[in-house]
């Protein structure tokens, strides 16, 4: 199967059969038990959620399965909790102790990320096969090293420049440096994301198939440029709307029509516009990223065909957010089910071999769940 040719062969459609009402019962019980146990139930809640979503995801008519042990995940969460508590306590002692703790945590993170990927894939199954992740720990460090170095440089420059900038009344070199840091972040972010995705998608394995990532770095920057253009367009739209609203309010004040209650004429349009921008821009990034990454992931006999519609995802996201706000959060599980259905059913697996001929080669079980715990506590997307 050529890296540039369109997928062909046996097409395994992905079907999501989850129900909002079923997941609501799981979600509300998980939430209550997590609150009652002060967070200790969270690994068990996560296992229940993952098992439900895996079982509701059918690839070629066969459901996925998740086999993670919540007790081992609890051990991992306690370990990561201790690390974060030590980090927080170090900052209370002194800035120097906090900086040392930050460096130690940063040095451990690629190893935890690597273990997390191995744990999650080794405990995911399909048709009796177990997935696996065969990337090395050294590869994880190499993938995250550029981002880590940039983050350290960013923190160091900001720390050195901030006191100087605060002591100056006019713009100077320190202010210029601080202003350029966000621009530098925007310039390097696509490359940092591409390095991590390349590491992840170059090392997935099932049976005798080993994935490879064929997306060029230029494609990541192309997506970043389109995203920046859309953000600029919506930023202009927000500015125009806000100027119009403020102008109308000033005109009303000029006529002596001061409002007697909350400034709803300003608040409501502002919230609606921000909701529209967040839903649309976020949906654009998610849709284009899913299509780019998974269409560029393949092995010798397997490929992916992702056709997630930006328009459909944007409309669904706006609808979900609106209903979550109206229901004070109770619609959240229904929103999650609807989003999972759209995203998963926009993806298909294409096999050059008859699926039943894939050799059953179970992967080794990975018992260390501390990496998976770190991924949730630190908010890192595993990219699955």
VENWOJO-V264593 format. One record per residue. RES is the residue in three letters. OMEGA is omega in radians with two decimals (none if undefined). Layout:
res: {RES;RES}
omega: {OMEGA;OMEGA}
//
This chain:
res: {UNK;UNK;UNK;UNK;UNK;UNK;UNK;UNK;UNK;UNK;UNK;UNK;UNK;UNK;UNK;UNK;UNK;UNK;UNK;UNK;UNK;UNK;UNK;UNK;UNK;UNK;UNK;UNK;UNK;UNK;UNK;UNK;UNK;UNK;UNK;UNK;UNK;UNK;UNK;UNK;UNK;UNK;UNK;UNK;UNK;UNK;UNK;UNK;UNK;UNK;UNK;UNK;UNK;UNK;UNK;UNK;UNK;UNK;UNK;UNK;UNK;UNK;UNK;UNK;UNK;UNK;UNK;UNK;UNK;UNK;UNK;UNK;UNK;UNK;UNK;UNK;UNK;UNK;UNK;UNK;UNK;UNK;UNK;UNK;UNK;UNK;UNK;UNK;UNK;UNK;UNK;UNK;UNK;UNK;UNK;UNK;UNK;UNK;UNK;UNK;UNK;UNK;UNK;UNK;UNK;UNK;UNK;UNK;UNK;UNK;UNK;UNK;UNK;UNK;UNK;UNK;UNK;UNK;UNK;UNK;UNK;UNK;UNK;UNK;UNK;UNK;UNK;UNK;UNK;UNK;UNK;UNK;UNK;UNK;UNK;UNK;UNK;UNK;UNK;UNK;UNK;UNK;UNK;UNK;UNK;UNK;UNK;UNK;UNK;UNK;UNK;UNK;UNK;UNK;UNK;UNK;UNK;UNK;UNK;UNK;UNK;UNK;UNK;UNK;UNK;UNK;UNK;UNK;UNK;UNK;UNK;UNK;UNK;UNK;UNK;UNK;UNK;UNK;UNK;UNK;UNK;UNK;UNK;UNK;UNK;UNK;UNK;UNK;UNK;UNK;UNK;UNK;UNK;UNK;UNK;UNK;UNK;UNK;UNK;UNK;UNK;UNK;UNK;UNK;UNK;UNK;UNK;UNK;UNK;UNK;UNK;UNK;UNK;UNK;UNK;UNK;UNK;UNK;UNK;UNK;UNK;UNK;UNK;UNK;UNK;UNK;UNK;UNK;UNK;UNK;UNK;UNK;UNK;UNK;UNK;UNK;UNK;UNK;UNK;UNK;UNK;UNK;UNK;UNK;UNK;UNK;UNK;UNK;UNK;UNK;UNK;UNK;UNK;UNK;UNK;UNK;UNK;UNK;UNK;UNK;UNK;UNK;UNK;UNK;UNK;UNK;UNK;UNK;UNK;UNK;UNK;UNK;UNK;UNK;UNK;UNK;UNK;UNK;UNK;UNK;UNK;UNK;UNK;UNK;UNK;UNK;UNK;UNK;UNK;UNK;UNK;UNK;UNK;UNK;UNK;UNK;UNK;UNK;UNK;UNK;UNK;UNK;UNK;UNK;UNK;UNK;UNK;UNK;UNK;UNK;UNK;UNK;UNK;UNK;UNK;UNK;UNK;UNK;UNK;UNK;UNK;UNK;UNK;UNK;UNK;UNK;UNK;UNK;UNK;UNK;UNK;UNK;UNK;UNK;UNK;UNK;UNK;UNK;UNK;UNK;UNK;UNK;UNK;UNK;UNK;UNK;UNK;UNK;UNK;UNK;UNK;UNK;UNK;UNK;UNK;UNK;UNK;UNK;UNK;UNK;UNK;UNK;UNK;UNK;UNK;UNK;UNK;UNK;UNK;UNK;UNK;UNK;UNK;UNK;UNK;UNK;UNK;UNK;UNK;UNK;UNK;UNK;UNK;UNK}
omega: {-3.09;-3.08;-3.10;-3.11;3.10;3.14;3.09;3.14;3.12;-3.10;3.14;-3.14;3.08;-3.12;3.13;-3.03;3.13;-3.13;3.12;-3.12;3.10;-3.10;3.10;3.14;3.10;-3.07;-3.07;3.09;3.10;-3.11;-3.11;-3.13;3.09;3.11;-3.10;-3.10;3.13;3.05;-3.09;-3.14;-3.00;3.11;3.11;3.08;-3.14;3.12;3.10;3.13;-3.12;3.12;3.13;-3.10;3.09;-3.11;3.14;-3.13;-3.11;3.09;-3.09;3.12;-3.14;-3.07;2.99;3.10;3.10;-2.99;-3.10;3.12;-3.10;3.14;3.08;3.08;3.09;3.10;3.11;-3.14;3.10;3.11;-3.14;3.09;3.09;3.11;-3.13;3.10;3.10;3.11;3.14;3.13;3.13;3.12;3.12;3.13;-3.13;3.08;3.14;3.10;3.10;3.12;3.10;3.12;3.11;3.13;3.11;3.13;3.11;3.13;-3.14;-2.98;3.12;3.11;3.11;3.10;3.12;3.12;3.13;3.14;3.13;-3.11;-3.07;-3.10;-3.12;-3.13;3.07;-3.09;3.09;3.12;3.12;3.11;3.03;3.02;3.10;3.04;-3.04;3.05;-3.12;3.09;3.08;3.09;3.09;3.12;3.12;-3.14;-3.07;-3.11;3.13;3.13;3.12;3.11;3.13;3.14;3.12;3.10;3.13;-3.12;-3.11;-3.13;3.13;-3.14;-3.13;-3.04;-3.04;3.13;3.13;-3.13;-3.13;-3.13;-3.12;3.08;3.13;-3.13;-3.14;-3.13;-3.12;3.12;3.13;3.13;3.13;-3.14;-3.09;-3.11;3.09;3.11;3.10;3.11;3.12;-3.11;-3.07;-3.06;3.12;3.13;3.12;3.12;-3.13;3.12;-3.13;3.12;3.13;3.12;-3.14;-2.98;3.03;-2.97;3.03;-3.10;2.96;-3.05;-3.14;-3.08;3.07;-3.05;3.00;-3.05;-3.02;-3.11;3.11;3.13;-3.14;3.12;3.10;3.11;3.06;3.09;3.13;3.12;3.11;3.10;3.12;3.11;3.12;3.12;3.11;3.11;-3.12;3.06;3.08;3.12;3.13;3.13;-3.13;-3.12;-3.11;3.09;3.13;-3.13;-3.13;3.13;3.13;3.11;3.12;3.11;3.12;3.10;-3.14;3.13;3.12;-3.11;-3.13;-3.12;-3.12;-3.12;3.12;-3.10;-3.12;3.11;3.08;-3.03;-3.06;3.09;3.14;3.13;-3.14;-3.14;3.13;3.09;3.13;-3.12;-3.12;-3.12;-3.07;-3.11;3.11;3.12;3.12;-3.13;-3.10;-3.10;-3.10;3.14;3.12;-3.12;-3.10;-3.03;-3.05;3.03;3.10;3.11;-3.13;3.05;-3.10;-3.06;-3.10;3.06;3.13;3.10;-3.10;-3.12;-3.13;-3.11;3.09;-3.11;-3.13;3.14;3.12;3.12;3.14;-3.14;3.11;3.12;-3.13;-3.12;-3.13;-3.12;3.08;3.12;-3.11;-3.09;3.14;3.05;-3.08;3.12;-3.04;-3.14;3.09;3.11;-3.12;3.11;-3.12;3.14;3.12;-3.14;-3.12;-3.07;-3.11;-3.10;3.00;-3.07;3.08;3.06;3.14;-3.09;3.04;3.11;3.01;-3.01;-3.13;-3.12;3.11;-3.10;3.11;-3.10;-3.04;3.10;3.11;3.11;3.12;-3.02;-3.07;-3.07;-3.07;3.11;3.10;3.09;-3.14;-3.10;3.12;-3.07;-3.10;3.05;-3.13;3.10;-3.13;3.09;-3.13;none}
//
